[in-house]
Amino acid sequence: MKAHPIDGTYELFRAHYGAPPATAPDGREVGAVRGLMRSLAALLAEPGVTHVACAFDSVIESFRNDLFAGYKTSEGVDPELLAQFPLAEEATRALGIACWSMIEFEADDALAAAAARFAADPEVEQVLIGSPDKDLAQCVRGTRVVQLERRSGRILDEEAVIEKFGVPPASIPDWL
């Protein structure tokens, strides 16, 4: 089996800025959620995709805000997008996808932990981290743990990480 931990926050942002707006009967903006659902449904329809989880930054702020004053916050994020996070998580669960709602930690933390855990499971043939986030390139291990840039369909294995960034995955934190 292949495991697909997906960056739900990235997917929701991408859908918000890339999909047409839509409103629910009660007047709420739901375009980002609709775009996210299309994306996840397309993933689920691909052959061999059986084990999917989606991590969301339910609260944009994390423990890192206490450590670094200038760390990212929800300031400046479109309120219509922020309001769609609970619905996105509910809809993800309705699709039968495991949903990790991150509060103190970030979606990236969940994806990295999942990659490590699934890579250690002998029943998992490959872990495909669904995110283009360069931070997650440090999780790549050979061809067993790879990054899947879903928009382009590009897979970054260890060789591709070196080609793209000029350093091996373990050196990504230093490169950043």
DRENPASE-10135 format. One record per residue (C-alpha): residue number from 1; x, z, y. Coordinates in nm, 3 decimals. Layout:
<sites>
+------+---------+---------+---------+
| resi |    east |      up |   north |
+------+---------+---------+---------+
|  NUM |       X |       Z |       Y |
...
+------+---------+---------+---------+
</sites>
This chain:
<sites>
+------+---------+---------+---------+
| resi |    east |      up |   north |
+------+---------+---------+---------+
|    1 |   0.000 |   0.000 |   0.000 |
|    2 |   0.100 |  -0.051 |   0.362 |
|    3 |   0.032 |   0.209 |   0.629 |
|    4 |  -0.068 |   0.102 |   0.978 |
|    5 |  -0.041 |   0.378 |   1.239 |
|    6 |  -0.175 |   0.220 |   1.560 |
|    7 |  -0.121 |   0.313 |   1.925 |
|    8 |  -0.485 |   0.349 |   2.031 |
|    9 |  -0.394 |   0.433 |   2.390 |
|   10 |  -0.198 |   0.111 |   2.428 |
|   11 |  -0.478 |  -0.087 |   2.264 |
|   12 |  -0.740 |   0.071 |   2.492 |
|   13 |  -0.534 |   0.004 |   2.806 |
|   14 |  -0.473 |  -0.354 |   2.693 |
|   15 |  -0.844 |  -0.407 |   2.632 |
|   16 |  -0.936 |  -0.251 |   2.967 |
|   17 |  -0.712 |  -0.485 |   3.162 |
|   18 |  -0.749 |  -0.788 |   2.936 |
|   19 |  -1.108 |  -0.795 |   2.814 |
|   20 |  -1.411 |  -0.867 |   3.029 |
|   21 |  -1.599 |  -0.563 |   3.160 |
|   22 |  -1.920 |  -0.462 |   2.987 |
|   23 |  -2.175 |  -0.192 |   3.050 |
|   24 |  -2.380 |   0.008 |   2.805 |
|   25 |  -2.758 |   0.040 |   2.853 |
|   26 |  -2.697 |   0.374 |   3.028 |
|   27 |  -2.471 |   0.202 |   3.283 |
|   28 |  -2.135 |   0.328 |   3.150 |
|   29 |  -1.843 |   0.088 |   3.142 |
|   30 |  -1.758 |   0.010 |   2.777 |
|   31 |  -1.556 |  -0.312 |   2.800 |
|   32 |  -1.230 |  -0.149 |   2.692 |
|   33 |  -1.396 |   0.011 |   2.390 |
|   34 |  -1.554 |  -0.320 |   2.295 |
|   35 |  -1.214 |  -0.493 |   2.320 |
|   36 |  -1.052 |  -0.215 |   2.116 |
|   37 |  -1.318 |  -0.247 |   1.845 |
|   38 |  -1.265 |  -0.623 |   1.825 |
|   39 |  -0.892 |  -0.570 |   1.788 |
|   40 |  -0.927 |  -0.301 |   1.521 |
|   41 |  -1.194 |  -0.497 |   1.332 |
|   42 |  -0.960 |  -0.799 |   1.328 |
|   43 |  -0.682 |  -0.580 |   1.187 |
|   44 |  -0.912 |  -0.443 |   0.917 |
|   45 |  -1.011 |  -0.799 |   0.822 |
|   46 |  -0.650 |  -0.897 |   0.749 |
|   47 |  -0.557 |  -0.919 |   0.381 |
|   48 |  -0.398 |  -0.603 |   0.243 |
|   49 |  -0.482 |  -0.379 |   0.537 |
|   50 |  -0.630 |  -0.067 |   0.381 |
|   51 |  -0.467 |   0.239 |   0.539 |
|   52 |  -0.505 |   0.256 |   0.917 |
|   53 |  -0.485 |   0.543 |   1.162 |
|   54 |  -0.516 |   0.530 |   1.538 |
|   55 |  -0.358 |   0.780 |   1.780 |
|   56 |  -0.494 |   0.837 |   2.130 |
|   57 |  -0.361 |   1.026 |   2.429 |
|   58 |  -0.691 |   1.211 |   2.467 |
|   59 |  -0.528 |   1.397 |   2.753 |
|   60 |  -0.262 |   1.192 |   2.931 |
|   61 |  -0.062 |   1.501 |   3.021 |
|   62 |   0.142 |   1.678 |   2.753 |
|   63 |   0.398 |   1.956 |   2.715 |
|   64 |   0.649 |   1.715 |   2.872 |
|   65 |   0.479 |   1.763 |   3.210 |
|   66 |   0.590 |   2.128 |   3.199 |
|   67 |   0.947 |   2.015 |   3.131 |
|   68 |   0.974 |   1.729 |   3.381 |
|   69 |   0.793 |   1.739 |   3.715 |
|   70 |   0.786 |   1.360 |   3.745 |
|   71 |   0.652 |   1.290 |   3.395 |
|   72 |   0.353 |   1.056 |   3.368 |
|   73 |   0.008 |   1.189 |   3.446 |
|   74 |  -0.340 |   1.044 |   3.458 |
|   75 |  -0.308 |   1.007 |   3.835 |
|   76 |  -0.378 |   0.649 |   3.929 |
|   77 |  -0.543 |   0.561 |   3.598 |
|   78 |  -0.877 |   0.389 |   3.650 |
|   79 |  -1.149 |   0.655 |   3.604 |
|   80 |  -1.363 |   0.398 |   3.417 |
|   81 |  -1.081 |   0.366 |   3.163 |
|   82 |  -1.029 |   0.742 |   3.130 |
|   83 |  -1.402 |   0.787 |   3.072 |
|   84 |  -1.386 |   0.551 |   2.772 |
|   85 |  -1.136 |   0.756 |   2.568 |
|   86 |  -1.398 |   0.980 |   2.398 |
|   87 |  -1.614 |   0.678 |   2.312 |
|   88 |  -1.308 |   0.488 |   2.185 |
|   89 |  -1.221 |   0.774 |   1.953 |
|   90 |  -1.580 |   0.802 |   1.829 |
|   91 |  -1.603 |   0.427 |   1.769 |
|   92 |  -1.267 |   0.426 |   1.588 |
|   93 |  -1.393 |   0.695 |   1.352 |
|   94 |  -1.715 |   0.495 |   1.301 |
|   95 |  -1.501 |   0.205 |   1.178 |
|   96 |  -1.365 |   0.439 |   0.911 |
|   97 |  -1.022 |   0.462 |   1.075 |
|   98 |  -0.846 |   0.798 |   1.088 |
|   99 |  -0.836 |   0.901 |   1.453 |
|  100 |  -0.569 |   1.131 |   1.591 |
|  101 |  -0.680 |   1.273 |   1.926 |
|  102 |  -0.363 |   1.403 |   2.084 |
|  103 |  -0.389 |   1.686 |   2.337 |
|  104 |  -0.061 |   1.877 |   2.363 |
|  105 |   0.151 |   1.596 |   2.219 |
|  106 |   0.137 |   1.222 |   2.281 |
|  107 |   0.016 |   0.934 |   2.068 |
|  108 |   0.381 |   0.826 |   2.031 |
|  109 |   0.458 |   1.164 |   1.874 |
|  110 |   0.181 |   1.116 |   1.619 |
|  111 |   0.297 |   0.762 |   1.540 |
|  112 |   0.660 |   0.873 |   1.493 |
|  113 |   0.555 |   1.164 |   1.271 |
|  114 |   0.329 |   0.935 |   1.068 |
|  115 |   0.608 |   0.680 |   1.026 |
|  116 |   0.843 |   0.947 |   0.893 |
|  117 |   0.583 |   1.097 |   0.662 |
|  118 |   0.457 |   0.766 |   0.522 |
|  119 |   0.811 |   0.633 |   0.478 |
|  120 |   0.884 |   0.931 |   0.253 |
|  121 |   0.580 |   0.857 |   0.036 |
|  122 |   0.681 |   0.644 |  -0.265 |
|  123 |   0.330 |   0.494 |  -0.281 |
|  124 |   0.374 |   0.342 |   0.066 |
|  125 |   0.541 |   0.004 |   0.046 |
|  126 |   0.583 |  -0.041 |   0.422 |
|  127 |   0.492 |   0.132 |   0.747 |
|  128 |   0.389 |  -0.099 |   1.031 |
|  129 |   0.380 |   0.093 |   1.361 |
|  130 |   0.125 |  -0.092 |   1.573 |
|  131 |   0.277 |  -0.060 |   1.919 |
|  132 |   0.515 |  -0.257 |   2.137 |
|  133 |   0.647 |   0.069 |   2.292 |
|  134 |   1.025 |   0.048 |   2.296 |
|  135 |   1.049 |   0.426 |   2.239 |
|  136 |   0.905 |   0.374 |   1.891 |
|  137 |   1.183 |   0.129 |   1.799 |
|  138 |   1.391 |   0.438 |   1.713 |
|  139 |   1.160 |   0.493 |   1.414 |
|  140 |   1.241 |   0.157 |   1.255 |
|  141 |   1.424 |   0.180 |   0.921 |
|  142 |   1.538 |  -0.144 |   0.761 |
|  143 |   1.228 |  -0.337 |   0.658 |
|  144 |   1.045 |  -0.027 |   0.528 |
|  145 |   0.942 |   0.108 |   0.871 |
|  146 |   0.885 |  -0.167 |   1.125 |
|  147 |   0.715 |  -0.215 |   1.456 |
|  148 |   0.424 |  -0.455 |   1.467 |
|  149 |   0.365 |  -0.610 |   1.808 |
|  150 |   0.003 |  -0.690 |   1.737 |
|  151 |  -0.055 |  -0.915 |   2.036 |
|  152 |   0.225 |  -1.154 |   1.941 |
|  153 |   0.223 |  -1.081 |   1.567 |
|  154 |   0.597 |  -1.020 |   1.585 |
|  155 |   0.746 |  -0.769 |   1.341 |
|  156 |   1.054 |  -0.579 |   1.451 |
|  157 |   1.260 |  -0.467 |   1.156 |
|  158 |   1.605 |  -0.312 |   1.202 |
|  159 |   1.773 |  -0.648 |   1.253 |
|  160 |   1.515 |  -0.752 |   1.514 |
|  161 |   1.555 |  -0.423 |   1.703 |
|  162 |   1.930 |  -0.485 |   1.725 |
|  163 |   1.865 |  -0.842 |   1.839 |
|  164 |   1.611 |  -0.736 |   2.102 |
|  165 |   1.782 |  -0.426 |   2.243 |
|  166 |   2.145 |  -0.473 |   2.146 |
|  167 |   2.157 |  -0.137 |   1.966 |
|  168 |   2.040 |  -0.009 |   1.628 |
|  169 |   1.718 |   0.196 |   1.610 |
|  170 |   1.901 |   0.530 |   1.600 |
|  171 |   2.062 |   0.448 |   1.937 |
|  172 |   1.735 |   0.364 |   2.116 |
|  173 |   1.712 |   0.714 |   2.279 |
|  174 |   2.061 |   0.666 |   2.425 |
|  175 |   1.979 |   0.309 |   2.530 |
|  176 |   1.665 |   0.430 |   2.708 |
+------+---------+---------+---------+
</sites>
